[in-house]
């Protein structure tokens, strides 16, 4: 009976009813069309908001640039207008204003401080404003102007001295006092008006200077130049009528270098009272100081530091050494040999201006025999190339005051030891050799049994 009713229902129902509604494919297509339209609308709204914000930000940036140009133009002293960077926040947007200033000389050449030879005419000022969220395709807002001095700063019969002081990092050193005086052979020079201290770019100017020869020096407390001079001077600076003479100094706040002698040895050692230490700058300078100057105060760049007085060989155009070198204090000068690897270069260490750095200084260590009381021991270098020693021909000697048995540290190289007696003037009145024990060298090295000389070797085993 039930089956009959089911068949009857199927006969009476319209044939299309069981296929009514939406298929899954139709739903997915509808959703995709809706998503595309939604993304397009959202992008249009977002882009409109970005363009509105960008337009508002550029309008503010334009006003900031115009305000800065007005401030610059209102400045009475053209020399007080310098490079500057100003950060500000307006309407929730962070802005950075950069002001760049350059002189234009009589040859219409735009010059940086310390360059050019023409007389100074006027300053070219460029103001650039950027802001956070600025699109990469959008250039900063820029405004330019020129400033002419209110008074005449040049005289065709006189000249100008431009002084540029640069720090270790290449930036200008502000607040440096500059002194200008006629040179020993003045050739018409006379003392000019003292220039102002250097500005933020490290620049200052001496105007209306009589032609002649001048000494130009700089001074600032705690500063040194690359030659470790506290008050460096350039002479002669020649001034000619109608031109500018430029003088540059590299000068900065000194760094402090604390030296850890015999850093390659784990125990305490006795150092010579007159030990030399050599600092080789990455700028090419060589500075030798005594151990009393620890920490050493130097121009703040990277140095390789070695115990002893290093003297590099100087060769003429034919390759002949023309000086008295001493290179064995430098570990990298020791070549590889059977049983020994090559000496390793020392690591350069830098201190920031006004900062500190700690430097390990490797040395050779020797245990002296018991002196049976206090004695004065002198170690004298031996100019030999035995045992792989690259040589030192400068006849170095270092002094120890020894009581009992001590381990002493010396620069790498070959040394002989002697006990001396000194008079009240420090003159040697008696001398006797020190016989080292077979195991006296506490680092690496060898003892020549025939001469008693000890070679202190920096090379690793190899």
Residue pairs with C-beta under 8 A, 6 or more apart in sequence:
50 135
53 133
54 134
54 135
54 138
56 91
57 93
57 131
57 133
57 134
58 138
58 141
60 90
60 91
60 93
60 95
60 131
61 95
61 129
61 130
61 131
61 140
61 141
62 129
62 141
62 143
64 88
64 90
64 95
64 97
64 129
64 141
65 97
65 127
65 128
65 129
65 141
65 142
65 143
66 143
68 86
68 97
68 99
68 127
68 143
69 125
69 127
69 143
69 145
72 81
72 99
72 125
72 127
72 145
72 147
73 145
73 147
75 81
75 147
76 150
78 122
78 123
78 147
78 148
78 149
78 150
79 196
79 199
79 205
80 199
81 101
81 123
81 125
81 147
82 99
82 101
82 199
82 200
82 201
83 99
83 100
83 101
83 200
83 201
84 97
84 98
84 99
84 200
85 96
85 97
85 98
85 99
86 96
86 97
86 99
87 94
87 95
87 96
87 97
88 94
88 95
88 97
89 95
93 131
93 132
93 133
94 131
94 132
95 129
95 130
95 131
96 129
96 130
96 131
97 127
97 128
97 129
98 127
98 128
98 129
98 130
99 125
99 126
99 127
99 128
100 125
100 126
100 128
101 123
101 124
101 125
101 126
102 110
102 111
102 112
102 123
102 124
103 110
103 111
103 113
103 116
103 120
103 121
103 122
103 123
103 124
104 110
104 111
104 121
104 122
104 123
104 124
104 146
105 111
105 116
105 117
105 118
105 119
105 120
105 121
105 244
106 118
106 119
106 120
106 121
106 154
106 242
107 116
107 118
109 116
109 118
110 124
111 118
113 162
113 164
113 172
113 201
113 202
113 203
114 162
114 163
114 164
114 203
114 246
114 247
114 248
115 246
116 162
116 244
116 246
117 243
117 244
117 245
117 246
118 243
118 244
119 154
119 159
119 160
119 242
119 243
119 244
120 153
120 154
120 160
120 162
120 205
120 244
121 148
121 154
122 146
122 147
122 148
122 149
123 146
123 147
124 144
124 145
124 146
125 144
125 145
125 146
125 147
126 142
126 143
126 144
127 142
127 143
127 144
127 145
128 140
128 141
128 142
129 140
129 141
129 142
130 140
130 141
134 140
153 160
153 207
153 208
154 160
154 207
154 208
154 242
155 208
156 241
156 242
157 211
157 241
157 242
158 208
158 209
158 210
158 211
158 241
158 242
159 209
159 210
159 211
159 239
159 240
159 241
159 242
159 243
159 244
159 245
160 205
160 206
160 207
160 208
160 209
160 239
160 243
160 244
160 245
161 180
161 192
161 195
161 205
161 206
161 209
161 214
161 216
161 237
161 239
161 244
161 245
161 246
161 247
162 203
162 204
162 205
162 244
162 245
162 246
162 247
163 178
163 195
163 198
163 203
163 204
163 205
163 206
163 216
163 218
163 246
163 247
163 248
163 249
164 172
164 201
164 202
164 203
164 246
164 247
164 248
164 249
165 172
165 173
165 176
165 178
165 198
165 202
165 203
165 218
165 248
165 249
165 251
166 172
166 173
166 202
166 248
166 249
166 250
166 251
167 173
167 202
167 250
167 251
167 252
167 253
167 353
168 250
168 252
168 299
168 300
168 301
168 353
169 252
169 353
171 202
172 198
172 199
172 200
172 201
172 202
172 203
173 198
173 202
173 220
173 223
173 251
173 252
174 197
174 198
174 199
174 200
174 201
174 202
175 197
175 198
175 220
176 197
176 198
176 202
176 204
176 218
176 219
176 220
176 223
176 249
176 251
177 197
177 218
177 219
177 220
178 194
178 195
178 197
178 198
178 204
178 206
178 216
178 217
178 218
179 194
179 215
179 216
179 217
179 218
179 219
180 191
180 192
180 194
180 195
180 206
180 209
180 214
180 215
180 216
180 217
181 191
181 214
181 215
182 189
182 190
182 191
182 212
182 213
182 214
182 215
183 189
183 212
183 213
183 214
183 215
183 235
183 236
183 237
184 235
185 213
185 236
186 212
186 213
186 214
187 211
187 212
187 213
188 210
188 211
188 212
189 209
189 210
189 211
189 212
189 213
189 214
189 239
190 210
190 212
192 206
192 207
192 208
192 209
192 210
192 214
193 206
193 207
193 208
195 204
195 205
195 206
196 204
196 205
197 204
198 204
209 239
210 239
211 239
211 240
211 241
212 238
212 239
213 235
213 236
213 237
213 238
213 239
214 235
214 236
214 237
214 238
214 239
215 233
215 234
215 235
215 236
215 237
216 233
216 234
216 235
216 237
216 247
217 231
217 232
217 233
217 234
218 231
218 232
218 249
218 251
219 230
219 231
220 251
222 253
222 254
222 354
223 230
223 251
223 252
223 253
223 254
224 230
224 251
224 252
224 254
224 297
224 298
224 299
225 232
225 249
225 250
225 251
225 299
226 250
226 281
226 283
226 285
226 299
226 301
227 285
227 287
227 299
228 285
228 287
228 298
228 299
232 249
232 251
234 247
234 249
237 245
237 247
238 245
239 245
250 299
252 299
252 300
252 353
253 300
253 353
253 354
254 297
254 298
254 299
254 300
254 353
254 354
255 297
255 298
255 299
255 300
255 350
255 351
255 352
255 353
255 354
255 355
255 356
255 357
256 295
256 296
256 297
256 351
256 355
256 356
256 357
257 279
257 295
257 296
257 297
257 298
257 303
257 305
257 349
257 351
257 356
257 357
257 358
257 359
258 294
258 295
258 356
258 357
258 358
258 359
259 277
259 291
259 294
259 295
259 296
259 305
259 359
259 361
260 358
260 359
260 360
260 361
261 269
261 271
261 275
261 291
261 307
261 361
261 363
261 409
262 269
262 271
262 361
262 362
262 363
262 365
262 409
263 360
263 361
263 362
264 360
264 362
264 363
264 443
265 363
265 365
265 409
265 442
265 443
267 407
268 407
269 363
269 365
269 407
269 408
269 409
270 400
270 402
270 406
270 407
270 408
270 409
271 291
271 408
271 409
272 291
272 379
272 398
272 399
272 400
272 408
272 410
273 291
273 398
273 399
273 400
273 401
274 290
274 291
274 398
274 399
275 290
275 291
275 307
275 308
275 398
275 411
276 288
276 289
276 290
276 291
276 307
276 308
276 309
276 396
276 411
277 288
277 289
277 290
277 291
277 296
277 305
277 306
277 307
277 308
277 361
278 286
278 287
278 288
278 305
278 306
278 307
278 308
278 309
278 310
278 329
279 286
279 287
279 288
279 289
279 296
279 298
279 303
279 304
279 305
280 286
280 303
280 304
280 305
280 306
280 310
281 287
281 299
281 301
281 302
281 303
282 301
282 302
282 303
282 348
282 350
283 301
286 310
286 312
287 298
287 303
288 309
288 310
289 296
295 356
298 351
300 350
300 351
300 352
300 353
300 354
300 355
301 350
302 348
302 349
302 350
303 348
303 349
303 350
303 359
304 345
304 346
304 347
304 348
304 349
305 346
305 349
305 359
305 361
306 329
306 330
306 331
306 346
306 361
306 411
307 329
307 361
307 362
307 363
307 409
307 410
307 411
307 412
308 326
308 329
308 392
308 396
308 410
308 411
308 412
308 413
309 326
309 329
309 394
309 396
309 411
310 326
310 327
310 329
310 330
311 323
311 324
311 325
311 326
311 327
311 394
312 325
312 327
313 321
313 323
313 325
313 327
314 321
314 322
314 323
314 325
315 321
315 322
316 322
324 393
324 394
325 391
325 392
325 393
325 394
326 381
326 391
326 392
326 393
326 394
326 396
327 333
327 390
327 391
327 392
328 334
328 389
328 390
328 391
328 392
328 411
328 412
328 413
328 414
329 392
329 411
329 412
329 413
330 343
330 346
330 412
331 343
331 344
331 345
331 346
331 362
331 412
331 458
331 459
332 342
332 343
332 344
332 345
332 346
333 343
333 390
334 340
334 342
334 343
334 388
334 389
334 390
334 412
334 457
334 458
334 459
335 342
335 343
335 388
335 390
336 342
336 459
336 462
337 388
337 459
339 461
339 462
340 388
340 457
340 459
340 460
340 461
340 462
341 459
341 460
341 461
341 462
342 459
342 462
343 458
343 459
344 458
344 460
346 362
349 357
349 358
349 359
350 357
351 357
362 412
362 458
363 409
363 410
363 411
363 412
363 443
363 456
364 409
364 410
364 411
364 412
364 413
364 441
364 443
364 444
364 445
364 454
364 456
364 457
364 458
365 407
365 408
365 409
365 410
365 441
365 442
365 443
365 456
366 407
366 408
366 410
366 415
366 417
366 436
366 440
366 441
366 442
366 454
366 456
367 405
367 406
367 407
367 408
367 437
367 439
367 440
367 441
367 442
368 377
368 400
368 402
368 405
368 406
368 407
368 408
368 417
368 434
368 436
368 440
369 405
369 434
369 435
369 436
369 437
369 440
370 404
370 405
371 377
371 402
371 403
371 404
371 405
371 406
371 419
372 404
373 403
373 404
374 401
374 402
374 403
375 401
375 402
375 403
375 419
376 399
376 400
376 401
376 402
376 419
376 420
376 421
376 422
377 399
377 400
377 401
377 402
377 408
377 417
377 418
377 419
377 420
377 434
378 397
378 398
378 399
378 400
378 417
378 418
378 420
378 428
378 431
379 397
379 398
379 399
379 400
379 408
379 410
379 415
379 416
379 417
380 395
380 396
380 397
380 415
380 416
380 417
380 418
381 392
381 394
381 395
381 396
381 397
381 413
381 414
381 415
382 413
382 414
382 415
382 416
382 451
382 453
383 391
383 392
383 393
383 395
384 391
384 414
384 453
385 391
386 414
386 448
386 455
387 414
387 445
387 446
387 448
387 455
387 457
388 455
388 457
388 459
389 413
389 414
389 455
389 457
392 413
392 414
396 411
396 413
398 410
400 406
400 408
402 408
407 442
410 456
411 456
412 456
412 457
412 458
413 455
413 456
414 453
414 454
414 455
414 456
415 453
415 454
415 456
416 433
416 451
416 452
416 453
416 454
417 433
417 434
417 436
417 452
417 454
418 431
418 432
418 433
418 434
419 431
419 432
419 433
419 434
420 428
420 430
420 431
421 428
421 429
421 430
421 431
422 428
422 429
423 429
433 452
434 452
435 452
436 447
436 452
436 454
438 447
440 447
440 454
441 447
441 454
441 456
443 456
443 457
444 456
444 457
444 458
444 459
444 460
444 461
445 454
445 455
445 456
445 457
446 454
446 455
446 457
447 453
447 454
447 455
448 454
448 455
